[in-house]
Amino acid sequence: MAFPAFVPKGHFFSSYSDSAYHRECLDKWEHRDAFLSLYAAYRAVWESRPVGLGYEEAALWFQERLEKVFASKSPDD
């Protein structure tokens, strides 16, 4: 299973972003649920983006929403 580079630097999961994993390894990983929840939240923001915004406007919209998604720095927060 592969993931895009979706986690910002400094976040607990940043080194796991932009990587591929064996399904068996991912399924056994202790942080699997937290990582997949974070990815699902990221995808939900991405898929809800408004159509027709200019680049700067879209970037600001996306950044504001992702700050909330990545507010927790570790899976234990």
N, C-alpha and C positions, 0 to 999 in steps of 0.2 A: 504494500500500500504506500502510495507516495503523497506527500503534502507540499504545497507551494511555500514560498517564503512569506509567511503571514504573521509571524510573531516578531515584535520589535526587539532590538538589542537591549539587553539589560533585564529582560523578563526571564523567569525560570526556564521557560520552554523555548527560548530563542535558539538554542543549539539543536533542538529537535525539529525545527521548522526547516523547510526546503530540503527534506530528506525522504528516503524510502525505507520501508521496514518490511520484514517478513511478517505475514499475518500471524503466525504462531508466536513470534517474539512480541509483537504489539499486544496480542491478547494476554500475554503473561506479564506485561509491564505494570508495575505498581501504580503508575500515574496515568494509565491508559484512559480511564473515564474522565479525568480532569482535562487531559489533552484533547480528547475527542469533543468534550463539551465546549472547550475554548474554540476549537475549529468550527463547530456547528454555529456558535455565536458569531464568529467572523463571517461565515458564509451567509448567515441570515442578514447581517448588515450589508454585505456585498449585493445580495439579491434584492434588497429593498431600496437600493440607490435610485434616486430620481432620474428620469430621463430628460435630456435637454439642457442640463447645466453646462456651463463653460468649464474648462479644465480647473481653474483656480477655485471656482465655486464648488465643484464636485469634490476636489481635494479637501477643502475645508469641511464640507458636510461629512465626508468619510472619516476624516481625522477626529472630529468631535465625537462621533459614535464609537470609533475604535478605542478612544481613551477610556470609555466606560467598560468595554469588553476586556481590555488589558489592565484594568485598575489593580487587580490582584497580581502580585509578583510571584506567588508560589501556589502550588496546589493545595496547601494547607490554610490559605487565607480565607 
